[in-house]
Amino acid sequence: MNTRIRNKLIQLARTGEGPISYRRLINQVDLGLNMDIKHEKQLLGEILDEISEDEHNEGRPLLSALIQDKKNGQGDRFFKLCEVLGMGDWRELKKDEAFREGEIQRCRDFWQMESNYKKFF
């Protein structure tokens, strides 16, 4: 499941699409999760955290930046992950629109480079 989600997010970054909602991601990757069931929503969040932690540890941008939890952008979970990864206080990061947009752009820039795509996809 992690690989399918990661691959989908990389494709979104390459095409310049996104952010994508949880529900749309679930449908497009055919995950079979129900966001109305708390533990299934929690599971998807944990998977996204794991993917982004792995990417961060390898020096690549956070793919979960391309996930939109609410209509206006990422939910608290994304910013709390950023705090865990040493990027700053999650409350301050959440207020910083430039940070959020910058993380999305970093994903797009990184994955649109053919050399990065060939090496890390």
Biopython code that builds the backbone (N, CA, C, O; Angstrom):
import numpy as np
from Bio.PDB.StructureBuilder import StructureBuilder

atoms = [
    (1, "MET", "N", (0.825, -1.193, 0.000)),
    (1, "MET", "CA", (0.000, 0.000, 0.000)),
    (1, "MET", "C", (0.874, 1.263, 0.000)),
    (1, "MET", "O", (0.578, 2.229, -0.704)),
    (2, "ASN", "N", (1.950, 1.246, 0.796)),
    (2, "ASN", "CA", (2.840, 2.405, 0.859)),
    (2, "ASN", "C", (3.422, 2.732, -0.517)),
    (2, "ASN", "O", (3.480, 3.894, -0.919)),
    (3, "THR", "N", (3.847, 1.698, -1.227)),
    (3, "THR", "CA", (4.461, 1.906, -2.534)),
    (3, "THR", "C", (3.467, 2.500, -3.520)),
    (3, "THR", "O", (3.813, 3.398, -4.288)),
    (4, "ARG", "N", (2.241, 2.008, -3.504)),
    (4, "ARG", "CA", (1.220, 2.538, -4.418)),
    (4, "ARG", "C", (0.921, 3.999, -4.116)),
    (4, "ARG", "O", (0.768, 4.807, -5.032)),
    (5, "ILE", "N", (0.838, 4.341, -2.835)),
    (5, "ILE", "CA", (0.571, 5.734, -2.456)),
    (5, "ILE", "C", (1.752, 6.609, -2.846)),
    (5, "ILE", "O", (1.568, 7.683, -3.419)),
    (6, "ARG", "N", (2.958, 6.160, -2.539)),
    (6, "ARG", "CA", (4.156, 6.931, -2.889)),
    (6, "ARG", "C", (4.217, 7.177, -4.391)),
    (6, "ARG", "O", (4.468, 8.298, -4.834)),
    (7, "ASN", "N", (3.987, 6.131, -5.165)),
    (7, "ASN", "CA", (4.041, 6.267, -6.624)),
    (7, "ASN", "C", (3.008, 7.271, -7.131)),
    (7, "ASN", "O", (3.301, 8.070, -8.020)),
    (8, "LYS", "N", (1.802, 7.232, -6.567)),
    (8, "LYS", "CA", (0.759, 8.172, -6.975)),
    (8, "LYS", "C", (1.170, 9.606, -6.649)),
    (8, "LYS", "O", (0.986, 10.502, -7.473)),
    (9, "LEU", "N", (1.718, 9.829, -5.472)),
    (9, "LEU", "CA", (2.129, 11.183, -5.083)),
    (9, "LEU", "C", (3.280, 11.692, -5.958)),
    (9, "LEU", "O", (3.334, 12.875, -6.295)),
    (10, "ILE", "N", (4.181, 10.805, -6.316)),
    (10, "ILE", "CA", (5.274, 11.195, -7.221)),
    (10, "ILE", "C", (4.703, 11.578, -8.581)),
    (10, "ILE", "O", (5.137, 12.563, -9.178)),
    (11, "GLN", "N", (3.744, 10.818, -9.072)),
    (11, "GLN", "CA", (3.114, 11.154, -10.361)),
    (11, "GLN", "C", (2.408, 12.507, -10.280)),
    (11, "GLN", "O", (2.469, 13.294, -11.225)),
    (12, "LEU", "N", (1.741, 12.783, -9.164)),
    (12, "LEU", "CA", (1.095, 14.091, -8.981)),
    (12, "LEU", "C", (2.130, 15.207, -9.018)),
    (12, "LEU", "O", (1.916, 16.240, -9.654)),
    (13, "ALA", "N", (3.244, 14.998, -8.339)),
    (13, "ALA", "CA", (4.300, 16.007, -8.319)),
    (13, "ALA", "C", (4.852, 16.240, -9.724)),
    (13, "ALA", "O", (5.102, 17.380, -10.114)),
    (14, "ARG", "N", (5.038, 15.176, -10.470)),
    (14, "ARG", "CA", (5.593, 15.301, -11.827)),
    (14, "ARG", "C", (4.668, 16.052, -12.769)),
    (14, "ARG", "O", (5.128, 16.793, -13.638)),
    (15, "THR", "N", (3.371, 15.864, -12.601)),
    (15, "THR", "CA", (2.422, 16.521, -13.498)),
    (15, "THR", "C", (2.039, 17.914, -13.015)),
    (15, "THR", "O", (1.369, 18.660, -13.728)),
    (16, "GLY", "N", (2.464, 18.264, -11.799)),
    (16, "GLY", "CA", (2.120, 19.579, -11.248)),
    (16, "GLY", "C", (0.717, 19.626, -10.672)),
    (16, "GLY", "O", (0.221, 20.694, -10.310)),
    (17, "GLU", "N", (0.079, 18.466, -10.587)),
    (17, "GLU", "CA", (-1.254, 18.397, -9.990)),
    (17, "GLU", "C", (-1.141, 18.462, -8.476)),
    (17, "GLU", "O", (-0.054, 18.436, -7.899)),
    (18, "GLY", "N", (-2.306, 18.546, -7.862)),
    (18, "GLY", "CA", (-2.350, 18.489, -6.413)),
    (18, "GLY", "C", (-2.372, 19.870, -5.812)),
    (18, "GLY", "O", (-2.223, 20.858, -6.531)),
    (19, "PRO", "N", (-2.550, 19.961, -4.541)),
    (19, "PRO", "CA", (-2.724, 18.848, -3.636)),
    (19, "PRO", "C", (-3.985, 18.039, -3.927)),
    (19, "PRO", "O", (-4.916, 18.506, -4.584)),
    (20, "ILE", "N", (-3.981, 16.829, -3.422)),
    (20, "ILE", "CA", (-5.077, 15.898, -3.613)),
    (20, "ILE", "C", (-5.715, 15.617, -2.250)),
    (20, "ILE", "O", (-5.022, 15.577, -1.233)),
    (21, "SER", "N", (-7.005, 15.427, -2.235)),
    (21, "SER", "CA", (-7.689, 15.134, -0.974)),
    (21, "SER", "C", (-7.468, 13.669, -0.591)),
    (21, "SER", "O", (-7.136, 12.833, -1.431)),
    (22, "TYR", "N", (-7.660, 13.385, 0.690)),
    (22, "TYR", "CA", (-7.590, 12.001, 1.157)),
    (22, "TYR", "C", (-8.537, 11.116, 0.349)),
    (22, "TYR", "O", (-8.140, 10.054, -0.131)),
    (23, "ARG", "N", (-9.780, 11.550, 0.201)),
    (23, "ARG", "CA", (-10.786, 10.722, -0.491)),
    (23, "ARG", "C", (-10.399, 10.465, -1.950)),
    (23, "ARG", "O", (-10.544, 9.350, -2.450)),
    (24, "ARG", "N", (-9.912, 11.492, -2.618)),
    (24, "ARG", "CA", (-9.517, 11.319, -4.021)),
    (24, "ARG", "C", (-8.327, 10.370, -4.140)),
    (24, "ARG", "O", (-8.275, 9.540, -5.047)),
    (25, "LEU", "N", (-7.380, 10.496, -3.227)),
    (25, "LEU", "CA", (-6.233, 9.584, -3.205)),
    (25, "LEU", "C", (-6.708, 8.144, -3.013)),
    (25, "LEU", "O", (-6.266, 7.241, -3.723)),
    (26, "ILE", "N", (-7.595, 7.938, -2.068)),
    (26, "ILE", "CA", (-8.129, 6.606, -1.793)),
    (26, "ILE", "C", (-8.791, 6.025, -3.036)),
    (26, "ILE", "O", (-8.587, 4.857, -3.367)),
    (27, "ASN", "N", (-9.576, 6.837, -3.718)),
    (27, "ASN", "CA", (-10.266, 6.365, -4.924)),
    (27, "ASN", "C", (-9.300, 6.093, -6.064)),
    (27, "ASN", "O", (-9.417, 5.068, -6.736)),
    (28, "GLN", "N", (-8.343, 6.995, -6.296)),
    (28, "GLN", "CA", (-7.443, 6.840, -7.430)),
    (28, "GLN", "C", (-6.450, 5.706, -7.251)),
    (28, "GLN", "O", (-6.021, 5.095, -8.230)),
    (29, "VAL", "N", (-6.084, 5.423, -6.013)),
    (29, "VAL", "CA", (-5.128, 4.346, -5.750)),
    (29, "VAL", "C", (-5.861, 3.049, -5.378)),
    (29, "VAL", "O", (-5.239, 2.006, -5.176)),
    (30, "ASP", "N", (-7.170, 3.136, -5.294)),
    (30, "ASP", "CA", (-8.018, 1.987, -4.978)),
    (30, "ASP", "C", (-7.593, 1.330, -3.668)),
    (30, "ASP", "O", (-7.301, 0.136, -3.613)),
    (31, "LEU", "N", (-7.568, 2.155, -2.608)),
    (31, "LEU", "CA", (-7.119, 1.668, -1.304)),
    (31, "LEU", "C", (-8.212, 0.959, -0.518)),
    (31, "LEU", "O", (-7.919, 0.144, 0.357)),
    (32, "GLY", "N", (-9.473, 1.264, -0.825)),
    (32, "GLY", "CA", (-10.572, 0.609, -0.127)),
    (32, "GLY", "C", (-10.738, 1.063, 1.314)),
    (32, "GLY", "O", (-11.324, 0.342, 2.122)),
    (33, "LEU", "N", (-10.236, 2.241, 1.651)),
    (33, "LEU", "CA", (-10.384, 2.778, 3.006)),
    (33, "LEU", "C", (-11.598, 3.690, 3.071)),
    (33, "LEU", "O", (-11.988, 4.295, 2.073)),
    (34, "ASN", "N", (-12.187, 3.781, 4.252)),
    (34, "ASN", "CA", (-13.349, 4.634, 4.473)),
    (34, "ASN", "C", (-12.959, 5.732, 5.459)),
    (34, "ASN", "O", (-12.666, 5.452, 6.621)),
    (35, "MET", "N", (-12.957, 6.976, 4.995)),
    (35, "MET", "CA", (-12.542, 8.096, 5.833)),
    (35, "MET", "C", (-13.547, 8.418, 6.937)),
    (35, "MET", "O", (-13.257, 9.221, 7.823)),
    (36, "ASP", "N", (-14.716, 7.803, 6.889)),
    (36, "ASP", "CA", (-15.696, 7.989, 7.956)),
    (36, "ASP", "C", (-15.428, 7.058, 9.136)),
    (36, "ASP", "O", (-16.038, 7.193, 10.197)),
    (37, "ILE", "N", (-14.522, 6.124, 8.942)),
    (37, "ILE", "CA", (-14.127, 5.208, 10.022)),
    (37, "ILE", "C", (-12.794, 5.706, 10.576)),
    (37, "ILE", "O", (-11.785, 5.746, 9.872)),
    (38, "LYS", "N", (-12.816, 6.084, 11.852)),
    (38, "LYS", "CA", (-11.667, 6.759, 12.464)),
    (38, "LYS", "C", (-10.350, 5.993, 12.314)),
    (38, "LYS", "O", (-9.332, 6.584, 11.953)),
    (39, "HIS", "N", (-10.360, 4.691, 12.586)),
    (39, "HIS", "CA", (-9.091, 3.952, 12.527)),
    (39, "HIS", "C", (-8.568, 3.815, 11.099)),
    (39, "HIS", "O", (-7.361, 3.684, 10.898)),
    (40, "GLU", "N", (-9.459, 3.843, 10.101)),
    (40, "GLU", "CA", (-8.991, 3.782, 8.712)),
    (40, "GLU", "C", (-8.385, 5.117, 8.293)),
    (40, "GLU", "O", (-7.393, 5.148, 7.565)),
    (41, "LYS", "N", (-8.971, 6.209, 8.746)),
    (41, "LYS", "CA", (-8.389, 7.531, 8.484)),
    (41, "LYS", "C", (-7.033, 7.643, 9.188)),
    (41, "LYS", "O", (-6.080, 8.184, 8.627)),
    (42, "GLN", "N", (-6.954, 7.134, 10.405)),
    (42, "GLN", "CA", (-5.707, 7.133, 11.162)),
    (42, "GLN", "C", (-4.645, 6.308, 10.447)),
    (42, "GLN", "O", (-3.483, 6.708, 10.387)),
    (43, "LEU", "N", (-5.036, 5.164, 9.907)),
    (43, "LEU", "CA", (-4.108, 4.307, 9.176)),
    (43, "LEU", "C", (-3.513, 5.031, 7.976)),
    (43, "LEU", "O", (-2.304, 4.976, 7.748)),
    (44, "LEU", "N", (-4.360, 5.705, 7.213)),
    (44, "LEU", "CA", (-3.844, 6.438, 6.056)),
    (44, "LEU", "C", (-2.888, 7.533, 6.498)),
    (44, "LEU", "O", (-1.851, 7.740, 5.868)),
    (45, "GLY", "N", (-3.222, 8.237, 7.572)),
    (45, "GLY", "CA", (-2.321, 9.264, 8.097)),
    (45, "GLY", "C", (-0.976, 8.695, 8.495)),
    (45, "GLY", "O", (0.064, 9.296, 8.227)),
    (46, "GLU", "N", (-0.995, 7.541, 9.133)),
    (46, "GLU", "CA", (0.255, 6.894, 9.547)),
    (46, "GLU", "C", (1.087, 6.474, 8.341)),
    (46, "GLU", "O", (2.310, 6.608, 8.352)),
    (47, "ILE", "N", (0.435, 5.974, 7.317)),
    (47, "ILE", "CA", (1.144, 5.584, 6.092)),
    (47, "ILE", "C", (1.789, 6.810, 5.448)),
    (47, "ILE", "O", (2.949, 6.760, 5.039)),
    (48, "LEU", "N", (1.045, 7.901, 5.358)),
    (48, "LEU", "CA", (1.585, 9.134, 4.770)),
    (48, "LEU", "C", (2.757, 9.663, 5.585)),
    (48, "LEU", "O", (3.749, 10.127, 5.021)),
    (49, "ASP", "N", (2.648, 9.596, 6.916)),
    (49, "ASP", "CA", (3.761, 10.011, 7.775)),
    (49, "ASP", "C", (4.987, 9.155, 7.506)),
    (49, "ASP", "O", (6.097, 9.673, 7.379)),
    (50, "GLU", "N", (4.789, 7.857, 7.419)),
    (50, "GLU", "CA", (5.902, 6.935, 7.191)),
    (50, "GLU", "C", (6.583, 7.217, 5.847)),
    (50, "GLU", "O", (7.810, 7.242, 5.759)),
    (51, "ILE", "N", (5.789, 7.424, 4.822)),
    (51, "ILE", "CA", (6.344, 7.734, 3.498)),
    (51, "ILE", "C", (7.165, 9.012, 3.563)),
    (51, "ILE", "O", (8.291, 9.054, 3.066)),
    (52, "SER", "N", (6.606, 10.057, 4.176)),
    (52, "SER", "CA", (7.320, 11.337, 4.235)),
    (52, "SER", "C", (8.555, 11.268, 5.118)),
    (52, "SER", "O", (9.571, 11.892, 4.809)),
    (53, "GLU", "N", (8.484, 10.520, 6.214)),
    (53, "GLU", "CA", (9.675, 10.356, 7.058)),
    (53, "GLU", "C", (10.784, 9.672, 6.268)),
    (53, "GLU", "O", (11.940, 10.091, 6.328)),
    (54, "ASP", "N", (10.440, 8.631, 5.535)),
    (54, "ASP", "CA", (11.435, 7.936, 4.715)),
    (54, "ASP", "C", (12.039, 8.873, 3.673)),
    (54, "ASP", "O", (13.254, 8.889, 3.476)),
    (55, "GLU", "N", (11.188, 9.652, 3.010)),
    (55, "GLU", "CA", (11.674, 10.604, 2.003)),
    (55, "GLU", "C", (12.601, 11.631, 2.660)),
    (55, "GLU", "O", (13.680, 11.922, 2.142)),
    (56, "HIS", "N", (12.179, 12.168, 3.787)),
    (56, "HIS", "CA", (12.983, 13.170, 4.507)),
    (56, "HIS", "C", (14.343, 12.596, 4.902)),
    (56, "HIS", "O", (15.371, 13.255, 4.746)),
    (57, "ASN", "N", (14.343, 11.369, 5.413)),
    (57, "ASN", "CA", (15.591, 10.722, 5.827)),
    (57, "ASN", "C", (16.539, 10.507, 4.652)),
    (57, "ASN", "O", (17.751, 10.407, 4.842)),
    (58, "GLU", "N", (15.994, 10.437, 3.444)),
    (58, "GLU", "CA", (16.814, 10.280, 2.237)),
    (58, "GLU", "C", (17.136, 11.620, 1.577)),
    (58, "GLU", "O", (17.738, 11.664, 0.504)),
    (59, "GLY", "N", (16.724, 12.722, 2.235)),
    (59, "GLY", "CA", (17.040, 14.054, 1.712)),
    (59, "GLY", "C", (16.095, 14.540, 0.628)),
    (59, "GLY", "O", (16.393, 15.500, -0.082)),
    (60, "ARG", "N", (14.951, 13.871, 0.503)),
    (60, "ARG", "CA", (13.968, 14.263, -0.501)),
    (60, "ARG", "C", (12.810, 15.005, 0.171)),
    (60, "ARG", "O", (12.621, 14.889, 1.382)),
    (61, "PRO", "N", (12.031, 15.770, -0.612)),
    (61, "PRO", "CA", (10.925, 16.536, -0.037)),
    (61, "PRO", "C", (9.794, 15.637, 0.462)),
    (61, "PRO", "O", (9.677, 14.476, 0.069)),
    (62, "LEU", "N", (8.969, 16.205, 1.333)),
    (62, "LEU", "CA", (7.857, 15.476, 1.943)),
    (62, "LEU", "C", (6.713, 15.310, 0.958)),
    (62, "LEU", "O", (6.076, 16.288, 0.567)),
    (63, "LEU", "N", (6.456, 14.087, 0.563)),
    (63, "LEU", "CA", (5.372, 13.825, -0.380)),
    (63, "LEU", "C", (4.000, 14.118, 0.227)),
    (63, "LEU", "O", (3.053, 14.407, -0.505)),
    (64, "SER", "N", (3.881, 14.048, 1.535)),
    (64, "SER", "CA", (2.586, 14.325, 2.161)),
    (64, "SER", "C", (2.195, 15.797, 2.043)),
    (64, "SER", "O", (1.066, 16.163, 2.370)),
    (65, "ALA", "N", (3.107, 16.636, 1.585)),
    (65, "ALA", "CA", (2.750, 18.035, 1.315)),
    (65, "ALA", "C", (1.692, 18.103, 0.218)),
    (65, "ALA", "O", (0.967, 19.092, 0.109)),
    (66, "LEU", "N", (1.605, 17.054, -0.590)),
    (66, "LEU", "CA", (0.653, 17.029, -1.703)),
    (66, "LEU", "C", (-0.735, 16.530, -1.300)),
    (66, "LEU", "O", (-1.621, 16.400, -2.145)),
    (67, "ILE", "N", (-0.921, 16.250, -0.008)),
    (67, "ILE", "CA", (-2.212, 15.788, 0.489)),
    (67, "ILE", "C", (-2.932, 16.952, 1.144)),
    (67, "ILE", "O", (-2.360, 17.684, 1.952)),
    (68, "GLN", "N", (-4.173, 17.106, 0.787)),
    (68, "GLN", "CA", (-4.996, 18.172, 1.357)),
    (68, "GLN", "C", (-6.022, 17.538, 2.287)),
    (68, "GLN", "O", (-6.901, 16.797, 1.848)),
    (69, "ASP", "N", (-5.899, 17.836, 3.575)),
    (69, "ASP", "CA", (-6.807, 17.273, 4.563)),
    (69, "ASP", "C", (-8.102, 18.072, 4.630)),
    (69, "ASP", "O", (-9.181, 17.509, 4.812)),
    (70, "LYS", "N", (-7.988, 19.343, 4.486)),
    (70, "LYS", "CA", (-9.141, 20.222, 4.544)),
    (70, "LYS", "C", (-9.171, 21.037, 3.256)),
    (70, "LYS", "O", (-8.208, 21.030, 2.490)),
    (71, "LYS", "N", (-10.270, 21.735, 3.022)),
    (71, "LYS", "CA", (-10.383, 22.533, 1.799)),
    (71, "LYS", "C", (-9.266, 23.561, 1.672)),
    (71, "LYS", "O", (-8.852, 23.893, 0.561)),
    (72, "ASN", "N", (-8.782, 24.062, 2.790)),
    (72, "ASN", "CA", (-7.786, 25.137, 2.760)),
    (72, "ASN", "C", (-6.352, 24.657, 2.877)),
    (72, "ASN", "O", (-5.450, 25.477, 3.046)),
    (73, "GLY", "N", (-6.116, 23.385, 2.796)),
    (73, "GLY", "CA", (-4.739, 22.907, 2.833)),
    (73, "GLY", "C", (-4.542, 21.753, 3.784)),
    (73, "GLY", "O", (-5.488, 21.046, 4.133)),
    (74, "GLN", "N", (-3.306, 21.568, 4.198)),
    (74, "GLN", "CA", (-2.962, 20.460, 5.073)),
    (74, "GLN", "C", (-3.578, 20.658, 6.459)),
    (74, "GLN", "O", (-3.783, 21.776, 6.931)),
    (75, "GLY", "N", (-3.859, 19.526, 7.078)),
    (75, "GLY", "CA", (-4.341, 19.545, 8.448)),
    (75, "GLY", "C", (-3.173, 19.573, 9.417)),
    (75, "GLY", "O", (-2.010, 19.626, 9.017)),
    (76, "ASP", "N", (-3.503, 19.536, 10.682)),
    (76, "ASP", "CA", (-2.487, 19.609, 11.726)),
    (76, "ASP", "C", (-1.459, 18.493, 11.616)),
    (76, "ASP", "O", (-0.285, 18.703, 11.921)),
    (77, "ARG", "N", (-1.877, 17.328, 11.193)),
    (77, "ARG", "CA", (-0.979, 16.176, 11.146)),
    (77, "ARG", "C", (0.282, 16.464, 10.322)),
    (77, "ARG", "O", (1.385, 16.107, 10.736)),
    (78, "PHE", "N", (0.124, 17.106, 9.164)),
    (78, "PHE", "CA", (1.275, 17.419, 8.314)),
    (78, "PHE", "C", (2.265, 18.318, 9.059)),
    (78, "PHE", "O", (3.472, 18.077, 9.039)),
    (79, "PHE", "N", (1.743, 19.346, 9.710)),
    (79, "PHE", "CA", (2.613, 20.294, 10.396)),
    (79, "PHE", "C", (3.256, 19.679, 11.630)),
    (79, "PHE", "O", (4.392, 20.012, 11.969)),
    (80, "LYS", "N", (2.539, 18.784, 12.306)),
    (80, "LYS", "CA", (3.124, 18.089, 13.454)),
    (80, "LYS", "C", (4.257, 17.165, 12.996)),
    (80, "LYS", "O", (5.264, 17.025, 13.690)),
    (81, "LEU", "N", (4.093, 16.544, 11.845)),
    (81, "LEU", "CA", (5.179, 15.735, 11.282)),
    (81, "LEU", "C", (6.388, 16.622, 10.989)),
    (81, "LEU", "O", (7.524, 16.254, 11.290)),
    (82, "CYS", "N", (6.137, 17.779, 10.407)),
    (82, "CYS", "CA", (7.232, 18.708, 10.114)),
    (82, "CYS", "C", (7.977, 19.085, 11.388)),
    (82, "CYS", "O", (9.203, 19.191, 11.381)),
    (83, "GLU", "N", (7.249, 19.288, 12.477)),
    (83, "GLU", "CA", (7.885, 19.608, 13.750)),
    (83, "GLU", "C", (8.759, 18.447, 14.219)),
    (83, "GLU", "O", (9.894, 18.653, 14.650)),
    (84, "VAL", "N", (8.229, 17.230, 14.135)),
    (84, "VAL", "CA", (8.988, 16.034, 14.529)),
    (84, "VAL", "C", (10.279, 15.934, 13.708)),
    (84, "VAL", "O", (11.315, 15.500, 14.212)),
    (85, "LEU", "N", (10.199, 16.340, 12.445)),
    (85, "LEU", "CA", (11.365, 16.263, 11.551)),
    (85, "LEU", "C", (12.312, 17.459, 11.712)),
    (85, "LEU", "O", (13.301, 17.573, 10.988)),
    (86, "GLY", "N", (12.005, 18.349, 12.664)),
    (86, "GLY", "CA", (12.914, 19.445, 12.988)),
    (86, "GLY", "C", (12.761, 20.687, 12.143)),
    (86, "GLY", "O", (13.699, 21.477, 12.035)),
    (87, "MET", "N", (11.606, 20.880, 11.544)),
    (87, "MET", "CA", (11.394, 22.027, 10.664)),
    (87, "MET", "C", (10.845, 23.254, 11.381)),
    (87, "MET", "O", (10.739, 24.328, 10.789)),
    (88, "GLY", "N", (10.501, 23.097, 12.640)),
    (88, "GLY", "CA", (9.984, 24.228, 13.405)),
    (88, "GLY", "C", (8.730, 23.853, 14.175)),
    (88, "GLY", "O", (8.238, 22.729, 14.081)),
    (89, "ASP", "N", (8.221, 24.812, 14.936)),
    (89, "ASP", "CA", (7.009, 24.613, 15.715)),
    (89, "ASP", "C", (5.811, 24.457, 14.782)),
    (89, "ASP", "O", (5.609, 25.277, 13.887)),
    (90, "TRP", "N", (5.028, 23.422, 14.988)),
    (90, "TRP", "CA", (3.944, 23.109, 14.057)),
    (90, "TRP", "C", (2.923, 24.226, 13.975)),
    (90, "TRP", "O", (2.372, 24.474, 12.902)),
    (91, "ARG", "N", (2.657, 24.909, 15.084)),
    (91, "ARG", "CA", (1.665, 25.995, 15.060)),
    (91, "ARG", "C", (2.147, 27.158, 14.195)),
    (91, "ARG", "O", (1.371, 27.772, 13.463)),
    (92, "GLU", "N", (3.428, 27.440, 14.295)),
    (92, "GLU", "CA", (4.000, 28.522, 13.476)),
    (92, "GLU", "C", (4.042, 28.124, 12.002)),
    (92, "GLU", "O", (3.741, 28.934, 11.125)),
    (93, "LEU", "N", (4.412, 26.884, 11.740)),
    (93, "LEU", "CA", (4.455, 26.394, 10.355)),
    (93, "LEU", "C", (3.071, 26.440, 9.723)),
    (93, "LEU", "O", (2.925, 26.774, 8.547)),
    (94, "LYS", "N", (2.062, 26.105, 10.510)),
    (94, "LYS", "CA", (0.692, 26.095, 10.000)),
    (94, "LYS", "C", (0.234, 27.499, 9.590)),
    (94, "LYS", "O", (-0.534, 27.656, 8.642)),
    (95, "LYS", "N", (0.705, 28.497, 10.301)),
    (95, "LYS", "CA", (0.342, 29.891, 9.996)),
    (95, "LYS", "C", (1.093, 30.417, 8.775)),
    (95, "LYS", "O", (0.688, 31.415, 8.178)),
    (96, "ASP", "N", (2.164, 29.762, 8.411)),
    (96, "ASP", "CA", (3.067, 30.245, 7.366)),
    (96, "ASP", "C", (2.680, 29.664, 5.998)),
    (96, "ASP", "O", (3.105, 28.567, 5.636)),
    (97, "GLU", "N", (1.881, 30.405, 5.260)),
    (97, "GLU", "CA", (1.422, 29.958, 3.930)),
    (97, "GLU", "C", (2.604, 29.706, 2.991)),
    (97, "GLU", "O", (2.566, 28.788, 2.171)),
    (98, "ALA", "N", (3.648, 30.522, 3.113)),
    (98, "ALA", "CA", (4.819, 30.357, 2.254)),
    (98, "ALA", "C", (5.517, 29.014, 2.525)),
    (98, "ALA", "O", (6.051, 28.393, 1.605)),
    (99, "PHE", "N", (5.510, 28.578, 3.770)),
    (99, "PHE", "CA", (6.104, 27.272, 4.096)),
    (99, "PHE", "C", (5.341, 26.163, 3.386)),
    (99, "PHE", "O", (5.933, 25.314, 2.719)),
    (100, "ARG", "N", (4.032, 26.181, 3.536)),
    (100, "ARG", "CA", (3.185, 25.144, 2.927)),
    (100, "ARG", "C", (3.359, 25.118, 1.413)),
    (100, "ARG", "O", (3.577, 24.060, 0.823)),
    (101, "GLU", "N", (3.262, 26.269, 0.800)),
    (101, "GLU", "CA", (3.423, 26.350, -0.656)),
    (101, "GLU", "C", (4.836, 25.951, -1.073)),
    (101, "GLU", "O", (5.031, 25.326, -2.115)),
    (102, "GLY", "N", (5.810, 26.315, -0.258)),
    (102, "GLY", "CA", (7.199, 25.957, -0.551)),
    (102, "GLY", "C", (7.432, 24.458, -0.539)),
    (102, "GLY", "O", (8.178, 23.938, -1.368)),
    (103, "GLU", "N", (6.799, 23.761, 0.394)),
    (103, "GLU", "CA", (6.948, 22.306, 0.464)),
    (103, "GLU", "C", (6.302, 21.634, -0.752)),
    (103, "GLU", "O", (6.837, 20.664, -1.290)),
    (104, "ILE", "N", (5.166, 22.151, -1.173)),
    (104, "ILE", "CA", (4.520, 21.620, -2.381)),
    (104, "ILE", "C", (5.428, 21.843, -3.586)),
    (104, "ILE", "O", (5.632, 20.935, -4.391)),
    (105, "GLN", "N", (5.970, 23.045, -3.708)),
    (105, "GLN", "CA", (6.833, 23.359, -4.846)),
    (105, "GLN", "C", (8.121, 22.544, -4.825)),
    (105, "GLN", "O", (8.609, 22.123, -5.874)),
    (106, "ARG", "N", (8.668, 22.323, -3.646)),
    (106, "ARG", "CA", (9.876, 21.482, -3.537)),
    (106, "ARG", "C", (9.614, 20.086, -4.087)),
    (106, "ARG", "O", (10.458, 19.517, -4.780)),
    (107, "CYS", "N", (8.442, 19.535, -3.776)),
    (107, "CYS", "CA", (8.074, 18.207, -4.307)),
    (107, "CYS", "C", (8.020, 18.236, -5.822)),
    (107, "CYS", "O", (8.588, 17.380, -6.501)),
    (108, "ARG", "N", (7.335, 19.228, -6.331)),
    (108, "ARG", "CA", (7.195, 19.326, -7.793)),
    (108, "ARG", "C", (8.555, 19.493, -8.462)),
    (108, "ARG", "O", (8.870, 18.799, -9.428)),
    (109, "ASP", "N", (9.351, 20.415, -7.944)),
    (109, "ASP", "CA", (10.665, 20.673, -8.539)),
    (109, "ASP", "C", (11.542, 19.421, -8.515)),
    (109, "ASP", "O", (12.185, 19.083, -9.509)),
    (110, "PHE", "N", (11.559, 18.746, -7.381)),
    (110, "PHE", "CA", (12.406, 17.561, -7.236)),
    (110, "PHE", "C", (11.983, 16.453, -8.186)),
    (110, "PHE", "O", (12.819, 15.894, -8.895)),
    (111, "TRP", "N", (10.700, 16.127, -8.209)),
    (111, "TRP", "CA", (10.241, 14.985, -8.994)),
    (111, "TRP", "C", (10.090, 15.276, -10.474)),
    (111, "TRP", "O", (10.016, 14.346, -11.277)),
    (112, "GLN", "N", (10.042, 16.540, -10.852)),
    (112, "GLN", "CA", (9.995, 16.865, -12.270)),
    (112, "GLN", "C", (11.375, 16.785, -12.918)),
    (112, "GLN", "O", (11.485, 16.774, -14.144)),
    (113, "MET", "N", (12.418, 16.730, -12.108)),
    (113, "MET", "CA", (13.770, 16.530, -12.648)),
    (113, "MET", "C", (13.903, 15.063, -13.051)),
    (113, "MET", "O", (13.805, 14.165, -12.215)),
    (114, "GLU", "N", (14.124, 14.840, -14.320)),
    (114, "GLU", "CA", (14.190, 13.476, -14.858)),
    (114, "GLU", "C", (15.227, 12.625, -14.141)),
    (114, "GLU", "O", (15.001, 11.438, -13.909)),
    (115, "SER", "N", (16.369, 13.225, -13.786)),
    (115, "SER", "CA", (17.420, 12.462, -13.101)),
    (115, "SER", "C", (16.951, 11.970, -11.724)),
    (115, "SER", "O", (17.261, 10.843, -11.337)),
    (116, "ASN", "N", (16.218, 12.794, -10.992)),
    (116, "ASN", "CA", (15.690, 12.373, -9.699)),
    (116, "ASN", "C", (14.641, 11.278, -9.875)),
    (116, "ASN", "O", (14.613, 10.301, -9.126)),
    (117, "TYR", "N", (13.798, 11.452, -10.854)),
    (117, "TYR", "CA", (12.749, 10.468, -11.106)),
    (117, "TYR", "C", (13.360, 9.100, -11.441)),
    (117, "TYR", "O", (12.949, 8.077, -10.893)),
    (118, "LYS", "N", (14.333, 9.096, -12.333)),
    (118, "LYS", "CA", (14.964, 7.828, -12.725)),
    (118, "LYS", "C", (15.701, 7.177, -11.576)),
    (118, "LYS", "O", (15.710, 5.952, -11.453)),
    (119, "LYS", "N", (16.316, 7.986, -10.736)),
    (119, "LYS", "CA", (17.146, 7.448, -9.656)),
    (119, "LYS", "C", (16.331, 6.976, -8.451)),
    (119, "LYS", "O", (16.696, 5.990, -7.812)),
    (120, "PHE", "N", (15.228, 7.671, -8.132)),
    (120, "PHE", "CA", (14.530, 7.409, -6.872)),
    (120, "PHE", "C", (13.116, 6.867, -6.999)),
    (120, "PHE", "O", (12.497, 6.533, -5.988)),
    (121, "PHE", "N", (12.583, 6.771, -8.228)),
    (121, "PHE", "CA", (11.209, 6.300, -8.354)),
    (121, "PHE", "C", (11.101, 4.818, -8.159)),
    (121, "PHE", "O", (10.005, 4.263, -8.235)),
]
sb = StructureBuilder()
sb.init_structure("model")
sb.init_model(0)
sb.init_chain("A")
sb.init_seg("    ")
for serial, (resi, resn, name, xyz) in enumerate(atoms, 1):
    if name == "N":
        sb.init_residue(resn, " ", resi, " ")
    sb.init_atom(name, np.array(xyz, "f"), 0.0, 1.0, " ", f" {name:<3s}", serial, name[0])
structure = sb.get_structure()
